[in-house]
Amino acid sequence: MSGHKWWHNQSLRSTQAVAAGWHLFQEVYDKTPQNSELLFRLRGERLVKSLLRAARTSHFGPFLEKANITQKTAGKILSSLPVLKKEVLRESPDGLLTQLVDAWDELRVHTSGTTGEPVMIRHDDSQLIESTAANLRLLDAYGLEPGLRILRFTADPRHDLIDFSTLPNFGNAVTMRLNVSKIQSADTSYINRVCEEFGPHVLWGQPVEVLLALLRCRDKALRLPQPKAVFTHGDTLDPAARKAIATAFDAPHHDLYGLQEFGRVAWECPSAPESYHIEEERVLITSDDASHLLISSLTNEAMSLLRYQPGDCAELISAPCPCGRNQARLKNLEGRQRGLIIDSEGRLTGVKPIRLLLENEELDRWQVRQATPGHLEVLIAPRAPAPDKRLNARLVEAIGRAVSLTKVTVRPVQLAELATPSGKAPHFRLLATQRALGETASSGDARW
């Protein structure tokens, strides 16, 4: 789009995207919920363009080189493509590049790594523009307005206690990030004063982070002003967590579903809780016989992600929604769930620093287990036939620096030992799961 040296500047690109996104909201996103003909036509046109872009990639090209791609044939052609697995993204991502966007113009993000090693996703500016339009519609649906003040919760020990930023693509919101895992008794007066002066309209975080904030309120370490809404994102909500969050803050609770590969792809309907309207203007979602979601991007010009299987399951609903919107919905979402580590002082803290340490090692797979507060057991399956003998000691030292722990054990194992009875091999098996935190919060207990 631009070869100027300033073009890498995120603020400038976001400014342009906000203007284009506002126009797109007025012309498309604000109309498609009630205009099924417009939605159908837009989705068909974008699917054709997406398939034509995919034909330029080395991964999809062989399947599409002889295809007659039209609006009448596009759906059938898409369904004939092989399922795109995460292994392809991880091992040969360049095969998905369309070559239509210069590296200079790419917007790059990394996946979270909750279900495997993170990979880089390439986007073009449509990601900023489409998300701006979609966010404006979201605010309108939830009875909110641009210019929000958002209090974002984090439990990542790498983050400062308080930080401020802006979200131009989310209605030009101002965000205060609060690290609820770092609140000490000496901080209480200061934190409460800052929160009161900030006056957040929205509280926002992953479910475990919102639950931890709730527990800090219960034990009098945190006092929050009354918000207009509470948002959760990132993980599938356990019923106990949903109940605790919905009743604790005396404000509407809305859950959002998205992935770094696509951005937000669905949002909880305010009239039909626990069902999620799909952003059908920019993603197409189907499912296989086992209810695994297959997600296709309709707008990414840099990287073709078609029939991508993230590992999440859900029921697709095409029947009319009580709210009257046209967009199909997801129900009974089942996906990833994070937990927290209990350190040597009994504090709950995020897992990301430990995950990043282990991802940098030559390991086929690894797993972190906690059965006792303050203790961690790390199981590793080294990739090399003769692993570095110093690896165990190096990991113990590095993990000890990242998180305050009484005991860290590192033990080499065979891959089979990492699997659960159901055959899955999650990276973390912890005490402080979302379900456990939700049950604790629902019971009225102040502390973990």
C-alpha positions as a Python dict, from the first residue, in 0.01 Angstrom:
ca = {
    (1, 'M'): (0, 0, 0),
    (2, 'S'): (279, 241, 85),
    (3, 'G'): (656, 237, 64),
    (4, 'H'): (703, 539, 286),
    (5, 'K'): (922, 488, 591),
    (6, 'W'): (640, 597, 821),
    (7, 'W'): (400, 328, 703),
    (8, 'H'): (507, 87, 978),
    (9, 'N'): (366, 334, 1233),
    (10, 'Q'): (70, 160, 1394),
    (11, 'S'): (-95, 482, 1507),
    (12, 'L'): (-106, 623, 1155),
    (13, 'R'): (-244, 302, 1010),
    (14, 'S'): (-504, 280, 1286),
    (15, 'T'): (-613, 638, 1218),
    (16, 'Q'): (-673, 558, 853),
    (17, 'A'): (-851, 234, 947),
    (18, 'V'): (-1088, 413, 1184),
    (19, 'A'): (-1205, 645, 906),
    (20, 'A'): (-1249, 360, 657),
    (21, 'G'): (-1407, 141, 924),
    (22, 'W'): (-1664, 406, 1016),
    (23, 'H'): (-1770, 427, 652),
    (24, 'L'): (-1788, 46, 630),
    (25, 'F'): (-2000, 37, 946),
    (26, 'Q'): (-2249, 284, 801),
    (27, 'E'): (-2268, 120, 459),
    (28, 'V'): (-2248, -249, 554),
    (29, 'Y'): (-2218, -362, 917),
    (30, 'D'): (-2505, -147, 1040),
    (31, 'K'): (-2733, -276, 762),
    (32, 'T'): (-2660, -649, 719),
    (33, 'P'): (-2821, -760, 1050),
    (34, 'Q'): (-3162, -660, 907),
    (35, 'N'): (-3083, -689, 534),
    (36, 'S'): (-3039, -1056, 449),
    (37, 'E'): (-3007, -984, 75),
    (38, 'L'): (-2712, -749, 133),
    (39, 'L'): (-2545, -999, 365),
    (40, 'F'): (-2590, -1287, 119),
    (41, 'R'): (-2455, -1084, -174),
    (42, 'L'): (-2156, -948, 19),
    (43, 'R'): (-2064, -1290, 156),
    (44, 'G'): (-2082, -1446, -192),
    (45, 'E'): (-1867, -1176, -353),
    (46, 'R'): (-1607, -1197, -80),
    (47, 'L'): (-1593, -1577, -93),
    (48, 'V'): (-1518, -1567, -466),
    (49, 'K'): (-1234, -1317, -410),
    (50, 'S'): (-1100, -1525, -121),
    (51, 'L'): (-1087, -1839, -336),
    (52, 'L'): (-919, -1651, -621),
    (53, 'R'): (-653, -1531, -377),
    (54, 'A'): (-612, -1883, -240),
    (55, 'A'): (-548, -2010, -595),
    (56, 'R'): (-228, -1802, -592),
    (57, 'T'): (-87, -1989, -289),
    (58, 'S'): (130, -2298, -313),
    (59, 'H'): (-87, -2476, -53),
    (60, 'F'): (-431, -2428, -210),
    (61, 'G'): (-319, -2368, -569),
    (62, 'P'): (-312, -2736, -677),
    (63, 'F'): (-673, -2779, -560),
    (64, 'L'): (-799, -2466, -735),
    (65, 'E'): (-599, -2438, -1058),
    (66, 'K'): (-878, -2588, -1271),
    (67, 'A'): (-1173, -2465, -1068),
    (68, 'N'): (-1435, -2241, -1227),
    (69, 'I'): (-1485, -2003, -936),
    (70, 'T'): (-1814, -1813, -950),
    (71, 'Q'): (-2071, -1714, -690),
    (72, 'K'): (-2276, -2021, -787),
    (73, 'T'): (-1984, -2263, -749),
    (74, 'A'): (-1785, -2097, -467),
    (75, 'G'): (-1956, -2273, -177),
    (76, 'K'): (-1912, -2618, -328),
    (77, 'I'): (-1551, -2547, -420),
    (78, 'L'): (-1474, -2429, -67),
    (79, 'S'): (-1625, -2744, 85),
    (80, 'S'): (-1406, -2959, -142),
    (81, 'L'): (-1082, -2810, -7),
    (82, 'P'): (-886, -3010, 253),
    (83, 'V'): (-914, -2907, 615),
    (84, 'L'): (-635, -2666, 708),
    (85, 'K'): (-459, -2796, 1019),
    (86, 'K'): (-250, -2600, 1265),
    (87, 'E'): (50, -2807, 1165),
    (88, 'V'): (47, -2639, 823),
    (89, 'L'): (51, -2295, 982),
    (90, 'R'): (334, -2404, 1209),
    (91, 'E'): (550, -2592, 960),
    (92, 'S'): (491, -2425, 622),
    (93, 'P'): (312, -2089, 668),
    (94, 'D'): (467, -1941, 352),
    (95, 'G'): (257, -2184, 149),
    (96, 'L'): (-51, -1985, 255),
    (97, 'L'): (81, -1645, 142),
    (98, 'T'): (-95, -1492, -157),
    (99, 'Q'): (200, -1270, -260),
    (100, 'L'): (-53, -987, -300),
    (101, 'V'): (70, -789, 2),
    (102, 'D'): (427, -670, 36),
    (103, 'A'): (605, -768, 356),
    (104, 'W'): (628, -394, 427),
    (105, 'D'): (250, -371, 441),
    (106, 'E'): (176, -685, 642),
    (107, 'L'): (24, -670, 988),
    (108, 'R'): (170, -959, 1185),
    (109, 'V'): (40, -1120, 1502),
    (110, 'H'): (127, -1440, 1687),
    (111, 'T'): (-123, -1696, 1807),
    (112, 'S'): (-154, -1732, 2184),
    (113, 'G'): (6, -2076, 2205),
    (114, 'T'): (-256, -2217, 2444),
    (115, 'T'): (-303, -2523, 2221),
    (116, 'G'): (46, -2547, 2074),
    (117, 'E'): (353, -2347, 1983),
    (118, 'P'): (256, -1998, 1862),
    (119, 'V'): (276, -1918, 1492),
    (120, 'M'): (284, -1591, 1300),
    (121, 'I'): (-29, -1482, 1115),
    (122, 'R'): (-6, -1226, 834),
    (123, 'H'): (-289, -978, 778),
    (124, 'D'): (-339, -679, 554),
    (125, 'D'): (-509, -353, 650),
    (126, 'S'): (-854, -507, 605),
    (127, 'Q'): (-803, -653, 953),
    (128, 'L'): (-798, -302, 1103),
    (129, 'I'): (-1079, -167, 887),
    (130, 'E'): (-1317, -462, 928),
    (131, 'S'): (-1257, -484, 1302),
    (132, 'T'): (-1334, -113, 1340),
    (133, 'A'): (-1669, -157, 1165),
    (134, 'A'): (-1749, -475, 1358),
    (135, 'N'): (-1660, -311, 1690),
    (136, 'L'): (-1889, -15, 1625),
    (137, 'R'): (-2173, -258, 1561),
    (138, 'L'): (-2086, -448, 1879),
    (139, 'L'): (-2100, -132, 2089),
    (140, 'D'): (-2436, -39, 1939),
    (141, 'A'): (-2577, -387, 2007),
    (142, 'Y'): (-2470, -369, 2372),
    (143, 'G'): (-2606, -17, 2425),
    (144, 'L'): (-2259, 139, 2451),
    (145, 'E'): (-2099, 430, 2268),
    (146, 'P'): (-1754, 515, 2127),
    (147, 'G'): (-1511, 682, 2364),
    (148, 'L'): (-1534, 413, 2632),
    (149, 'R'): (-1301, 386, 2927),
    (150, 'I'): (-1208, 19, 2959),
    (151, 'L'): (-1043, -146, 3259),
    (152, 'R'): (-853, -448, 3125),
    (153, 'F'): (-743, -713, 3373),
    (154, 'T'): (-423, -912, 3337),
    (155, 'A'): (-242, -1166, 3553),
    (156, 'D'): (78, -1179, 3347),
    (157, 'P'): (375, -1122, 3583),
    (158, 'R'): (563, -946, 3302),
    (159, 'H'): (307, -663, 3299),
    (160, 'D'): (333, -359, 3523),
    (161, 'L'): (80, -299, 3798),
    (162, 'I'): (-92, -27, 3590),
    (163, 'D'): (-55, 76, 3228),
    (164, 'F'): (-255, 301, 2994),
    (165, 'S'): (-316, 276, 2618),
    (166, 'T'): (-576, 351, 2353),
    (167, 'L'): (-782, 127, 2124),
    (168, 'P'): (-856, 336, 1813),
    (169, 'N'): (-1025, 38, 1643),
    (170, 'F'): (-1258, -15, 1938),
    (171, 'G'): (-1447, 310, 1920),
    (172, 'N'): (-1138, 510, 2021),
    (173, 'A'): (-1148, 362, 2370),
    (174, 'V'): (-900, 448, 2646),
    (175, 'T'): (-772, 147, 2834),
    (176, 'M'): (-625, 110, 3179),
    (177, 'R'): (-460, -229, 3224),
    (178, 'L'): (-450, -352, 3584),
    (179, 'N'): (-236, -648, 3687),
    (180, 'V'): (-458, -812, 3950),
    (181, 'S'): (-187, -1068, 4031),
    (182, 'K'): (48, -794, 4156),
    (183, 'I'): (-184, -608, 4394),
    (184, 'Q'): (-28, -590, 4741),
    (185, 'S'): (-192, -460, 5060),
    (186, 'A'): (20, -145, 5036),
    (187, 'D'): (-122, -78, 4688),
    (188, 'T'): (-489, -94, 4781),
    (189, 'S'): (-550, 275, 4853),
    (190, 'Y'): (-362, 386, 4542),
    (191, 'I'): (-527, 131, 4312),
    (192, 'N'): (-876, 209, 4437),
    (193, 'R'): (-822, 584, 4391),
    (194, 'V'): (-694, 537, 4036),
    (195, 'C'): (-986, 307, 3947),
    (196, 'E'): (-1237, 554, 4089),
    (197, 'E'): (-1084, 848, 3902),
    (198, 'F'): (-1064, 647, 3579),
    (199, 'G'): (-1432, 551, 3609),
    (200, 'P'): (-1440, 254, 3369),
    (201, 'H'): (-1746, 193, 3157),
    (202, 'V'): (-1638, -165, 3085),
    (203, 'L'): (-1444, -433, 3274),
    (204, 'W'): (-1264, -673, 3039),
    (205, 'G'): (-1037, -974, 3058),
    (206, 'Q'): (-999, -1346, 3009),
    (207, 'P'): (-1237, -1537, 3237),
    (208, 'V'): (-966, -1634, 3486),
    (209, 'E'): (-846, -1274, 3504),
    (210, 'V'): (-1196, -1138, 3566),
    (211, 'L'): (-1252, -1406, 3831),
    (212, 'L'): (-924, -1313, 3999),
    (213, 'A'): (-1033, -947, 4003),
    (214, 'L'): (-1359, -1061, 4162),
    (215, 'L'): (-1168, -1250, 4433),
    (216, 'R'): (-949, -943, 4498),
    (217, 'C'): (-1271, -743, 4547),
    (218, 'R'): (-1397, -1007, 4789),
    (219, 'D'): (-1080, -994, 5001),
    (220, 'K'): (-1092, -609, 5006),
    (221, 'A'): (-771, -570, 4805),
    (222, 'L'): (-963, -401, 4522),
    (223, 'R'): (-1267, -178, 4495),
    (224, 'L'): (-1419, -117, 4153),
    (225, 'P'): (-1667, 148, 4040),
    (226, 'Q'): (-1996, 26, 3894),
    (227, 'P'): (-1941, -57, 3524),
    (228, 'K'): (-2194, -53, 3241),
    (229, 'A'): (-2083, -397, 3117),
    (230, 'V'): (-1834, -679, 3168),
    (231, 'F'): (-1662, -844, 2870),
    (232, 'T'): (-1478, -1174, 2867),
    (233, 'H'): (-1277, -1319, 2582),
    (234, 'G'): (-1015, -1578, 2493),
    (235, 'D'): (-1138, -1893, 2670),
    (236, 'T'): (-1453, -2102, 2675),
    (237, 'L'): (-1662, -2003, 2974),
    (238, 'D'): (-1719, -2272, 3234),
    (239, 'P'): (-2079, -2256, 3371),
    (240, 'A'): (-1953, -2180, 3723),
    (241, 'A'): (-1737, -1897, 3592),
    (242, 'R'): (-2023, -1756, 3383),
    (243, 'K'): (-2256, -1757, 3683),
    (244, 'A'): (-2001, -1593, 3913),
    (245, 'I'): (-1919, -1315, 3664),
    (246, 'A'): (-2281, -1252, 3571),
    (247, 'T'): (-2388, -1201, 3932),
    (248, 'A'): (-2085, -1034, 4087),
    (249, 'F'): (-2061, -694, 3918),
    (250, 'D'): (-2430, -601, 3886),
    (251, 'A'): (-2378, -529, 3515),
    (252, 'P'): (-2454, -713, 3188),
    (253, 'H'): (-2192, -974, 3103),
    (254, 'H'): (-2106, -1039, 2737),
    (255, 'D'): (-1864, -1301, 2609),
    (256, 'L'): (-1664, -1265, 2285),
    (257, 'Y'): (-1518, -1543, 2071),
    (258, 'G'): (-1214, -1489, 1852),
    (259, 'L'): (-872, -1607, 1747),
    (260, 'Q'): (-554, -1427, 1647),
    (261, 'E'): (-584, -1601, 1310),
    (262, 'F'): (-905, -1406, 1234),
    (263, 'G'): (-968, -1152, 1508),
    (264, 'R'): (-1311, -1167, 1673),
    (265, 'V'): (-1537, -1404, 1483),
    (266, 'A'): (-1850, -1408, 1702),
    (267, 'W'): (-2008, -1220, 1993),
    (268, 'E'): (-2272, -1313, 2246),
    (269, 'C'): (-2622, -1203, 2157),
    (270, 'P'): (-2770, -970, 2423),
    (271, 'S'): (-3117, -1119, 2362),
    (272, 'A'): (-3011, -1487, 2351),
    (273, 'P'): (-2729, -1539, 2606),
    (274, 'E'): (-2482, -1823, 2542),
    (275, 'S'): (-2537, -1798, 2167),
    (276, 'Y'): (-2290, -1602, 1954),
    (277, 'H'): (-2359, -1409, 1634),
    (278, 'I'): (-2097, -1489, 1369),
    (279, 'E'): (-1926, -1197, 1192),
    (280, 'E'): (-2045, -1337, 860),
    (281, 'E'): (-1930, -1034, 667),
    (282, 'R'): (-1569, -1144, 708),
    (283, 'V'): (-1565, -1510, 814),
    (284, 'L'): (-1750, -1819, 698),
    (285, 'I'): (-1790, -2096, 955),
    (286, 'T'): (-1894, -2456, 895),
    (287, 'S'): (-1833, -2769, 1099),
    (288, 'D'): (-1735, -3131, 1043),
    (289, 'D'): (-1916, -3444, 1161),
    (290, 'A'): (-1757, -3413, 1506),
    (291, 'S'): (-1874, -3049, 1547),
    (292, 'H'): (-1519, -2915, 1502),
    (293, 'L'): (-1538, -2562, 1365),
    (294, 'L'): (-1390, -2490, 1022),
    (295, 'I'): (-1329, -2118, 977),
    (296, 'S'): (-1254, -1940, 648),
    (297, 'S'): (-1143, -1579, 616),
    (298, 'L'): (-1326, -1376, 351),
    (299, 'T'): (-1112, -1062, 379),
    (300, 'N'): (-746, -1144, 448),
    (301, 'E'): (-552, -1055, 133),
    (302, 'A'): (-212, -1152, 272),
    (303, 'M'): (-267, -1510, 392),
    (304, 'S'): (-532, -1759, 283),
    (305, 'L'): (-693, -1929, 582),
    (306, 'L'): (-970, -2152, 446),
    (307, 'R'): (-1144, -2436, 632),
    (308, 'Y'): (-906, -2379, 921),
    (309, 'Q'): (-961, -2606, 1218),
    (310, 'P'): (-868, -2432, 1545),
    (311, 'G'): (-973, -2726, 1762),
    (312, 'D'): (-1286, -2559, 1901),
    (313, 'C'): (-1629, -2723, 1881),
    (314, 'A'): (-1974, -2567, 1865),
    (315, 'E'): (-2325, -2611, 1733),
    (316, 'L'): (-2415, -2395, 1431),
    (317, 'I'): (-2759, -2233, 1443),
    (318, 'S'): (-2914, -2086, 1130),
    (319, 'A'): (-3265, -2046, 1274),
    (320, 'P'): (-3386, -1688, 1334),
    (321, 'C'): (-3259, -1527, 1654),
    (322, 'P'): (-3503, -1365, 1900),
    (323, 'C'): (-3315, -1039, 1848),
    (324, 'G'): (-3405, -1035, 1478),
    (325, 'R'): (-3047, -1027, 1343),
    (326, 'N'): (-2969, -1225, 1027),
    (327, 'Q'): (-2626, -1355, 1124),
    (328, 'A'): (-2599, -1726, 1205),
    (329, 'R'): (-2499, -1819, 1557),
    (330, 'L'): (-2274, -2054, 1751),
    (331, 'K'): (-2397, -2236, 2059),
    (332, 'N'): (-2239, -2475, 2310),
    (333, 'L'): (-1888, -2350, 2243),
    (334, 'E'): (-1612, -2582, 2362),
    (335, 'G'): (-1254, -2463, 2332),
    (336, 'R'): (-945, -2371, 2524),
    (337, 'Q'): (-938, -2282, 2892),
    (338, 'R'): (-648, -2131, 3082),
    (339, 'G'): (-557, -2156, 3447),
    (340, 'L'): (-332, -1972, 3690),
    (341, 'I'): (-30, -2076, 3894),
    (342, 'I'): (-36, -2049, 4272),
    (343, 'D'): (304, -1917, 4380),
    (344, 'S'): (492, -1968, 4707),
    (345, 'E'): (300, -1678, 4871),
    (346, 'G'): (-38, -1817, 4768),
    (347, 'R'): (-81, -1556, 4496),
    (348, 'L'): (-239, -1640, 4162),
    (349, 'T'): (-30, -1549, 3861),
    (350, 'G'): (-37, -1603, 3484),
    (351, 'V'): (142, -1884, 3302),
    (352, 'K'): (276, -1696, 3000),
    (353, 'P'): (638, -1639, 3118),
    (354, 'I'): (680, -2012, 3181),
    (355, 'R'): (519, -2098, 2848),
    (356, 'L'): (757, -1866, 2665),
    (357, 'L'): (1058, -2023, 2839),
    (358, 'L'): (958, -2374, 2740),
    (359, 'E'): (871, -2278, 2383),
    (360, 'N'): (1228, -2158, 2333),
    (361, 'E'): (1369, -2504, 2409),
    (362, 'E'): (1413, -2792, 2163),
    (363, 'L'): (1124, -2999, 2298),
    (364, 'D'): (874, -3221, 2118),
    (365, 'R'): (621, -3145, 2388),
    (366, 'W'): (606, -3028, 2746),
    (367, 'Q'): (357, -3006, 3029),
    (368, 'V'): (345, -2807, 3354),
    (369, 'R'): (159, -2960, 3647),
    (370, 'Q'): (67, -2815, 3984),
    (371, 'A'): (-81, -3033, 4257),
    (372, 'T'): (45, -2827, 4552),
    (373, 'P'): (56, -2446, 4587),
    (374, 'G'): (409, -2314, 4541),
    (375, 'H'): (528, -2635, 4371),
    (376, 'L'): (558, -2702, 3998),
    (377, 'E'): (642, -3020, 3812),
    (378, 'V'): (759, -2972, 3454),
    (379, 'L'): (751, -3275, 3224),
    (380, 'I'): (957, -3247, 2906),
    (381, 'A'): (995, -3464, 2599),
    (382, 'P'): (1327, -3352, 2443),
    (383, 'R'): (1351, -3345, 2064),
    (384, 'A'): (1717, -3451, 2044),
    (385, 'P'): (1814, -3818, 2100),
    (386, 'A'): (2069, -3708, 2361),
    (387, 'P'): (1923, -3401, 2534),
    (388, 'D'): (2144, -3140, 2696),
    (389, 'K'): (2230, -3269, 3044),
    (390, 'R'): (2221, -2913, 3174),
    (391, 'L'): (1867, -2855, 3046),
    (392, 'N'): (1691, -2957, 3368),
    (393, 'A'): (1900, -2731, 3589),
    (394, 'R'): (1871, -2442, 3344),
    (395, 'L'): (1491, -2470, 3335),
    (396, 'V'): (1465, -2490, 3714),
    (397, 'E'): (1669, -2172, 3747),
    (398, 'A'): (1482, -1984, 3473),
    (399, 'I'): (1136, -2079, 3603),
    (400, 'G'): (1241, -1978, 3953),
    (401, 'R'): (1332, -1633, 3823),
    (402, 'A'): (1001, -1597, 3639),
    (403, 'V'): (769, -1701, 3923),
    (404, 'S'): (822, -1716, 4301),
    (405, 'L'): (803, -2087, 4385),
    (406, 'T'): (910, -2310, 4673),
    (407, 'K'): (998, -2609, 4454),
    (408, 'V'): (1042, -2671, 4082),
    (409, 'T'): (1097, -3022, 3944),
    (410, 'V'): (1188, -3091, 3581),
    (411, 'R'): (1154, -3449, 3458),
    (412, 'P'): (1213, -3595, 3107),
    (413, 'V'): (930, -3828, 2995),
    (414, 'Q'): (796, -4006, 2690),
    (415, 'L'): (528, -3826, 2492),
    (416, 'A'): (263, -4079, 2595),
    (417, 'E'): (299, -3980, 2961),
    (418, 'L'): (175, -3628, 2886),
    (419, 'A'): (-165, -3740, 2759),
    (420, 'T'): (-485, -3732, 2962),
    (421, 'P'): (-721, -4034, 2961),
    (422, 'S'): (-904, -3874, 2669),
    (423, 'G'): (-583, -3862, 2465),
    (424, 'K'): (-522, -3487, 2482),
    (425, 'A'): (-190, -3344, 2598),
    (426, 'P'): (-255, -2994, 2737),
    (427, 'H'): (43, -2777, 2820),
    (428, 'F'): (-90, -2697, 3168),
    (429, 'R'): (-267, -2912, 3427),
    (430, 'L'): (-317, -2680, 3721),
    (431, 'L'): (-507, -2640, 4047),
    (432, 'A'): (-638, -2289, 3976),
    (433, 'T'): (-852, -2373, 3674),
    (434, 'Q'): (-1132, -2152, 3547),
    (435, 'R'): (-1387, -2394, 3692),
    (436, 'A'): (-1220, -2395, 4033),
    (437, 'L'): (-1196, -2016, 4039),
    (438, 'G'): (-1560, -1985, 3933),
    (439, 'E'): (-1677, -2223, 4205),
    (440, 'T'): (-1470, -2035, 4464),
    (441, 'A'): (-1616, -1702, 4354),
    (442, 'S'): (-1972, -1839, 4349),
    (443, 'S'): (-1936, -1980, 4700),
    (444, 'G'): (-1859, -1635, 4841),
    (445, 'D'): (-1508, -1725, 4956),
    (446, 'A'): (-1272, -1429, 4957),
    (447, 'R'): (-946, -1612, 4897),
    (448, 'W'): (-828, -1900, 4686),
}
